[in-house]
Amino acid sequence: MLAFDCVYNRATTEEKALYWKTADDIVRQGKTLFADDLRRSLIAADLHETGTRLYAWEQIARRYNALY
């Protein structure tokens, strides 16, 4: 749910995570995340959906097979 703030991480999480660049950012985002159970649950559900849709082995294998 917390990811380093870079183009790759934003793209692979579809901008659904909380991002950090500094140690202070991690502390701030962590406090935000753990202070709000509903927000944490929504972020977790969004990232689970993204991971299942984009990064499940079945999806990856299908994309590789489509190349050949």
N, C-alpha and C positions, 0 to 999 in steps of 0.2 A: 504494500500500500504506500510505502515511502520509497521514492526512487530519486537517484541523482538527476538533477535538472540538465538534461542534454537532449539534443534532437532525437537521437536513437530511442531513448527511454520514453520520451513523449509520444513518438510514433508507435512504438510497440505496445504501449498501454492505452493508446487512443486518447491521451490526455485525461485519463480517468483517475490517475494516482495523485498523491500529494508529492510535490517535488521539493528538493533541497539543494543548496549549493554550498552552504557553510554549516559548521557545527551548530550555530545558533538557529539556523533554519530547521535542522533536525529536531532540536529541542522544542521549538515553537510548533512545528507540524505534529510532532508526537503528542504534545499536550492537547492540541486541537483534536487529533484523532481519538485519543483515549478519553477525552472529556465528553464526547458526544456519541453514544452507542448507536443511535439511528444513522448518523452520518457514516460511522465506521462500517455498519452493516450494508449501507447502500454502496459504498465504495467497494467493499469486498464482493458484493453481488455483481457489480458492473465489471470488475476485473476478472471474476470467475467466468462470466459470460464471454468476455473478450478472449481470455485464454483458451476456453473450450472451442470457440469459433475459429480462432486463428492459429492456434499452436498445438492442437491435439494431433497425435501421430497420424491418425486417419486423414486429417486435412493436409498435413505435410506430405504424406505419401501420395495422395491424390494430385497435389500440385507438381511433385517431381515426376510422376508418371505422365502427366499432361505435357511435360517438356519433351518426352521421347515419343 
